[in-house]
Amino acid sequence: MHSQKEDHLLRLMRTIRQLASRIGSEISVPLEARLSLSLNDYQALLVLSEGAAYPSQLTTHLSMPAPSVSRLIDHLVGSGWVTRSLDPDDMRKLRLEMTHAGREVFEQARNTARAMVLERYERLDPQTIENAFEAVTRLKAEMEAAYV
C-alpha cells in the first residue's frame, strides 16, 4: 500500500516534469527560429556559462548519457561556440570553454528566453513563483542530503 507521502512525491515529480517540458517547449521555438539553437544547445551553454568546464559536468547537469553529451559537444564545437582542449593540469581530461561567438549566441538566447518567459507568464503571481522556488529548492537540498 502506498503512503500519502509517496503519492504526493510522485505527483510532484510528474508536475515538475510537465512544467519543465512545457517551458522548454515554449522556449525552444523562438531559440530555433531566431538563433538556430536547440534547447539542448542552450542548456549546455548555460551550464558552461556558470563555470562548468568538463564533459562530465555537462552529463551531470543536463542529466544526459555521456554519448549524447559527446555528440552535443561535437555540435557545439562544430558551430564555433565551444572549444575543446586538454586540461593543462590533467592531460587525461578534456576542458571545454565557450568562444566569443558562443558567449554572444548564449547572451542572445538568454535574452530571447527571458523575453518569452516574461511575456508568456507575466500574469503569474510573483509570490506564488517565489514560494514555489523556495519549496523546490528546499526539497532538492533535502533529497541531495539524503543521498550523500
ZIBEL-V363876 format. One line per field, one symbol per residue. ss: DSSP state (H for helix, E for strand, - for the rest). phi: phi as a letter, one per 20 degrees, with the letter a starting at -180 (. if undefined). psi: psi as a letter, one per 20 degrees, with the letter a starting at -180 (. if undefined). A space follows every 10 residues. Layout:
ss = ???
phi = ???
psi = ???
//
This chain:
ss = ---HHHHHHH HHHHHHHHHH HHHHHHHHHH HHHHH---HH HHHHHHHHH- ----HHHHHH HH---HHHHH HHHHHHHH-- -EEEEEE--E EEEEEEEE-H HHHHHHHHHH HHHHHHHHHH H----HHHHH HHHHHHHHHH HHHHHH--
phi = .eefffffff ffffffffff fffgffffff fffecldeff gffffffffe ofccgfffgf felcfgffff fffgffffen ebdcbfffeb fededdbfeg ffffffffff ffffffffff dfeffgffff fffffffffg ffffffde
psi = pqrhgggggg hggggggggg ggggghhhgh ggghilprhg gghghgghhj iqiqhhhggg hilqqghhhg hgggggghij hqqprqphhn iiqppqpprg hghghggggg hggggggggh khiqphhggg ggggghgggg gggghhk.
//
